Amino acid sequence: MPEQKRDYYEVLGVQKGCSDDELKKAYRKVAKKYHPDLNPGDKEAEAKFKEANEAYAILSDSQKRARYDQFGHAGVDPNYGSGGGSYASGFDFGDFGDIFDTFFGGGFGGFGGSTRTRNPNGPIRGNNINIPLTLTFLEAAKGCKKEISLNRQVKCEECGGTGAAPGTQPEVCPECHGSGQIPVQQRTPFGVVQTSRACSKCNGTGKLVKTPCTKCGGQGRVRKNIKLEVNVPAGIDDGQTFVLRGQGDNGLNGGPSGDVNVTVTVRPDPLFERDGFDVWCEIPVTFPQAVLGAEVTVPTIDGKVTYNIPEGTQPGTVFRLRNKGIPYINGKSRGDQYVRVVLEVPTNLNNKQKDALKDFDQQLGEKNYRKRKGFFDKLKDFMKD
C-alpha cells in the first residue's frame, strides 16, 4: 500500500488560497510547537516537525504549490499514488501518454515523453536534502558558523558507482540494447502508432548488473553520515532557508549533486524583538532619571552603548538608534534599533520615604503636569455639556 499523507494545508492549519504571510506564520507556529529541541525524545513530535517542514517546502514554492493544488500529493511526488505511469495525478495514463507524445511532440500536459525517452545512461542530478537548524537571536542577527549533520547518498567506493561487484562491469541489456526503451505498436482510432515503454528486463536503465556490489546492493551509491561547517548569513530570519549548493545527494552517471536546504528556527530572546530588519527593546528607568534626565546603558546586538535621556522623559517614549538593527542579508545596509522607555514605580517605601514623596508632590503645581491639566480642562468642558 502507498504511504497515505495528510493534506499539506491541514498539516499547517491554513486554508487553501491563504497568503504567503499566513502560510509563513502558520509554519512557524507548528515548527516551534513540535521542534525536537523543545520535545526531546518525542518521536511523534519529531514526525510532525518533519511533516510540517515537508508541507512548507511545497506550499512556499509557487510552482510546486500550483501543482499540489491541481493534482494533490501526486503532483509533487512521482512515487505517490498507484506507483506508476503518471507524474501529475497518480493514474497510469499508459498508452495515452505515448499517443500524446507522438502527436504533440512529448511532454503533453506534464505526462509526456521527457521521462519516457530520457537517456537511461545520461547524467541524473542528485536529490536535495532538507534539514532544520535552531539559532539564538544573536546568531541569526549577526551570522555565525555552525556544524550540521546530514545523511546523504555518496558514490560507492567499493564499486566506483557502477553497482557491479569489483572485477565485473554492468552489461548492456540484450532486450533493449542499452536504450532502456522497448518499441511498441499501438492500434488507435488514428491508426497504428509507434510508441515505446520502459524495458522491463533492466527497468529502463539499459544495463544489467549480474553480480551486484555487496556494499551498495547494486545501487552504485550508499548512505553516509557527514558533518559540515556552514556559514549562517547575518540577518536571516525565523522560517527562512539558505542553500548549500552541491552538498546534497551525489548524482548518477556523472550528474551534479543536489543541494542542502537549511531551514532556520530562531529562539525568542529575553531582551530583543525583531520587526523586519529593525530591533525593539525596553529600558526601565526610575522616576528621578525620567524627571532629571540620565545616562543609561542600552543593550544592542553589537554590545552595550550609552544614551542620554533628556529631562522630563515620559513613559512609553521611544528613542531611535540608527544602524543598530539587523543587517540586510548579503547587503551593506542594516535596520535601526528602537528603545521604549518603561517607568518603574518604586515599591515597599518606608514612612520617611512616603513623607518625603508627599512633601515633593505638594510643592509641585499644575504647570508641572501638562497632560493632567489638559485632562481636567477637557473634563470640565465635558461636564458642562
C-alpha positions in Angstrom: 0.0 0.0 0.0 1.3 3.5 -0.8 2.0 5.9 2.1 -1.1 8.0 3.0 -0.1 11.6 3.6 -2.2 14.3 5.3 -3.2 17.3 3.3 -0.4 19.9 3.5 -2.9 22.7 4.3 -4.3 20.6 7.1 -0.8 19.9 8.4 -0.1 23.7 8.8 -3.6 24.6 9.8 -4.3 27.0 7.0 -7.0 27.3 4.2 -6.3 26.7 0.6 -5.6 30.0 -1.1 -4.0 31.6 2.0 -1.4 34.3 1.6 2.3 33.8 1.8 2.4 35.6 5.2 -0.4 33.5 6.6 1.4 30.4 5.4 4.7 31.5 7.0 3.1 32.4 10.3 1.3 29.1 10.5 4.5 27.2 9.7 6.4 29.0 12.4 3.7 28.2 14.9 3.7 24.4 14.1 7.5 24.2 13.8 8.0 25.8 17.2 5.4 23.5 18.8 7.0 20.3 17.6 10.6 21.3 17.3 12.9 18.5 18.6 14.8 20.9 20.9 11.5 21.5 22.7 10.4 17.9 22.6 13.5 15.8 23.3 12.9 12.1 22.7 9.3 12.6 21.5 9.1 10.6 18.2 5.6 11.8 17.5 6.6 15.4 17.8 9.7 14.8 15.6 7.5 13.2 12.9 5.1 16.2 13.0 8.0 18.6 12.7 9.3 16.8 9.6 5.8 16.7 8.2 5.5 20.5 8.7 8.8 21.1 7.0 7.7 19.0 4.0 4.4 20.8 3.8 6.0 24.3 4.0 8.7 23.3 1.4 6.0 22.5 -1.1 3.4 25.3 -0.4 6.0 28.1 -0.1 7.2 27.3 -3.7 4.6 28.9 -6.1 5.2 26.3 -8.8 5.0 23.3 -6.5 2.0 24.8 -4.8 0.2 25.2 -8.1 0.9 21.5 -9.0 -0.2 20.4 -5.5 -3.4 22.4 -5.7 -4.3 20.8 -9.0 -3.1 17.2 -8.5 -2.6 16.7 -4.8 0.4 14.8 -3.5 0.9 13.1 -6.8 1.7 16.4 -8.4 4.8 16.9 -6.3 5.8 13.3 -5.6 6.1 11.0 -8.5 6.2 8.0 -6.2 2.9 8.8 -4.6 -0.4 7.1 -5.6 -0.5 3.9 -7.6 3.2 3.8 -8.1 3.2 4.0 -11.9 2.6 6.0 -15.0 1.6 9.5 -14.3 3.7 12.3 -12.8 0.8 14.5 -12.2 -2.3 12.6 -11.0 -1.4 9.2 -9.7 -3.3 7.5 -12.5 -1.5 5.4 -15.2 -2.1 7.1 -18.5 -0.1 4.3 -20.1 -0.5 4.2 -23.9 -2.4 7.5 -24.0 0.7 9.3 -22.7 2.7 7.8 -25.6 0.0 8.8 -28.1 0.1 12.4 -26.8 3.9 12.3 -27.2 3.5 11.2 -30.8 1.0 13.8 -31.9 2.2 16.7 -29.7 5.9 16.3 -29.5 6.2 14.9 -26.0 5.5 16.4 -22.6 1.8 16.8 -23.2 0.1 18.1 -20.1 3.0 17.0 -17.9 2.6 13.3 -18.7 4.9 13.0 -21.7 8.0 11.7 -23.2 10.7 13.7 -21.3 10.8 10.9 -18.6 10.0 8.2 -21.1 12.6 9.0 -23.7 15.4 10.2 -21.4 18.7 8.6 -22.0 18.9 6.0 -19.1 22.6 6.3 -19.0 22.7 10.1 -19.1 23.6 12.2 -16.1 21.0 12.4 -13.3 21.1 15.2 -10.7 21.1 14.0 -7.0 18.2 14.7 -4.7 18.1 17.8 -2.4 18.3 17.3 1.4 16.1 19.4 3.8 17.3 19.9 7.4 16.3 22.2 10.3 18.7 24.4 12.2 18.0 26.2 15.5 19.7 29.5 16.2 19.7 32.1 19.0 18.5 35.6 18.2 22.1 36.9 18.1 23.4 34.1 16.0 20.7 34.8 13.4 21.2 38.6 13.6 25.0 38.6 13.4 25.6 35.4 11.4 27.7 32.5 12.7 29.4 29.3 11.9 27.5 26.1 12.7 28.2 22.4 12.3 25.4 20.4 10.8 24.9 16.7 10.4 23.2 15.1 7.5 22.8 11.7 5.9 23.4 11.8 2.1 24.0 9.4 -0.7 27.5 9.2 -1.9 29.2 7.2 -4.7 30.1 3.7 -3.5 33.8 3.4 -3.1 33.7 -0.4 -3.4 32.4 -0.4 -7.0 33.2 3.2 -8.1 29.5 3.9 -8.6 28.8 1.2 -11.2 26.8 -1.0 -8.9 28.7 -4.1 -10.1 31.0 -6.1 -7.8 34.7 -5.3 -8.1 36.2 -7.1 -11.1 32.9 -7.1 -13.0 31.1 -4.5 -15.1 27.4 -3.9 -15.9 26.4 -5.5 -19.2 24.3 -3.9 -21.9 20.7 -5.2 -21.7 20.1 -7.6 -24.5 16.4 -6.8 -24.6 16.6 -3.1 -25.3 20.3 -3.0 -26.5 21.1 -0.3 -23.9 18.4 2.2 -24.8 16.2 1.4 -21.8 13.1 1.6 -24.1 11.2 -1.1 -25.9 9.3 -0.1 -29.1 5.6 -1.0 -29.1 3.0 -0.6 -31.8 -0.4 0.7 -30.6 -3.6 0.4 -32.6 -5.6 3.6 -32.1 -8.6 5.3 -33.7 -6.0 7.2 -35.6 -4.3 4.1 -37.0 -1.2 2.2 -35.8 1.1 4.4 -33.8 4.7 3.5 -32.9 5.3 4.1 -29.1 7.8 3.0 -26.6 7.8 2.0 -22.9 10.5 1.2 -20.3 12.3 -2.1 -20.7 11.0 -4.5 -18.0 14.2 -6.5 -18.1 16.5 -3.7 -17.0 13.8 -1.4 -15.5 14.7 1.3 -18.1 18.4 1.6 -17.2 19.7 -0.1 -20.3 22.1 -2.1 -18.2 22.1 -5.4 -16.3 24.2 -5.9 -13.2 24.6 -9.7 -12.9 26.9 -9.6 -9.9 25.8 -6.7 -7.7 28.3 -4.9 -5.4 27.7 -6.3 -1.8 28.3 -2.9 -0.2 25.7 -0.9 -2.2 23.5 -3.7 -3.3 24.0 -2.7 -7.0 22.7 0.8 -6.5 26.1 2.5 -7.0 25.5 4.8 -4.0 25.5 4.3 -0.2 24.2 6.4 2.7 26.9 8.2 4.7 26.6 10.4 7.8 28.7 13.5 7.4 29.3 16.8 9.3 29.6 20.1 7.6 30.6 23.5 8.9 28.4 26.1 7.4 28.4 29.9 7.4 24.9 31.2 8.5 24.3 34.5 6.8 23.8 37.5 9.1 20.3 38.8 9.1 18.5 35.5 8.4 15.0 35.4 10.0 12.9 32.7 11.6 11.5 30.3 8.9 13.9 31.3 6.2 16.0 28.8 4.3 19.6 29.1 3.0 21.0 26.8 0.4 24.3 24.8 0.4 24.9 24.2 -3.3 26.1 20.8 -4.3 26.1 19.4 -0.8 23.1 17.1 -1.3 22.9 13.5 -2.6 25.5 12.7 -5.3 24.2 12.4 -8.8 24.2 9.3 -11.0 26.2 8.8 -14.2 28.3 11.8 -13.6 25.3 14.1 -12.8 25.6 17.0 -10.4 24.9 16.7 -6.7 21.8 18.1 -5.2 21.6 20.9 -2.7 21.1 21.1 1.1 18.2 23.4 2.1 18.7 24.6 5.7 15.5 26.0 7.3 16.2 28.2 10.3 14.2 28.4 13.6 15.2 31.3 15.8 14.7 31.1 19.6 12.9 34.0 21.3 15.3 36.5 23.1 14.7 37.9 26.6 15.9 41.4 25.6 15.2 41.9 21.8 12.3 41.6 19.5 12.7 41.6 15.7 10.4 43.6 13.4 11.7 43.1 9.8 15.3 44.4 10.0 14.6 46.6 13.0 15.1 45.7 16.6 13.0 46.7 19.6 13.8 46.6 23.3 12.5 48.2 26.5 14.6 50.1 29.1 13.3 50.5 32.7 14.1 53.9 34.2 13.5 55.3 37.7 11.3 58.3 38.4 14.3 60.6 39.2 16.0 59.5 36.0 12.9 60.3 33.9 12.4 63.7 35.6 16.0 64.9 35.7 17.4 63.1 32.7 20.2 60.5 32.9 22.8 58.5 31.1 21.5 54.9 30.7 23.1 51.7 29.3 21.3 50.2 26.3 22.0 46.7 25.0 22.3 46.3 21.2 23.2 43.3 19.1 26.7 44.7 18.8 27.1 45.2 22.6 26.3 47.9 25.2 26.0 51.6 24.3 25.2 54.6 26.4 22.3 57.0 25.8 21.4 60.3 27.4 17.7 60.5 28.1 16.5 64.2 28.4 14.8 65.8 31.3 11.0 65.1 31.6 11.1 61.9 29.6 7.6 60.4 29.6 6.7 56.7 30.0 6.4 55.0 26.6 8.8 57.4 24.9 10.7 55.7 22.0 14.2 56.6 21.1 15.8 55.5 17.8 19.4 54.2 17.4 20.3 54.4 13.7 22.0 51.5 12.1 21.9 49.4 15.2 19.4 46.9 13.8 19.6 43.7 11.8 21.9 43.6 8.7 20.3 43.0 5.3 21.2 39.6 4.0 24.2 39.9 1.6 23.8 43.7 1.8 25.6 46.7 3.3 22.7 48.4 5.0 21.0 47.4 8.2 17.9 48.4 10.2 17.6 50.5 13.3 17.0 49.8 17.0 14.1 51.3 18.8 14.2 51.7 22.6 11.0 52.1 24.5 11.2 53.8 28.0 9.4 52.0 30.8 8.9 53.9 34.0 9.4 51.7 37.0 7.3 52.9 40.0 9.1 52.3 43.4 7.5 49.8 45.8 8.0 48.9 49.5 8.6 52.6 50.6 9.1 53.2 54.3 7.3 56.0 56.2 10.2 58.5 55.8 10.3 58.0 52.0 6.5 58.3 51.8 6.5 61.6 53.7 9.3 62.9 51.5 7.3 62.0 48.4 4.2 63.7 49.7 6.2 66.8 50.5 7.6 66.8 47.0 4.1 66.4 45.5 2.8 69.3 47.4 5.5 71.6 46.1 4.5 70.8 42.5 1.9 72.9 40.7 -0.3 72.3 37.7 2.3 73.7 35.4 4.5 70.7 36.1 1.7 68.3 34.8 0.8 69.3 31.3 -1.2 66.2 30.5 -3.0 66.2 33.8 -4.0 69.9 33.4 -5.2 69.3 29.9 -7.2 66.3 31.0 -9.1 68.2 33.7 -9.8 71.1 31.4 -11.4 68.6 29.0 -13.3 67.0 31.8 -14.8 70.4 32.9 -15.9 71.1 29.3 -17.5 67.6 29.2 -19.4 68.2 32.5 -20.7 71.5 31.2 -22.2 69.7 28.1 
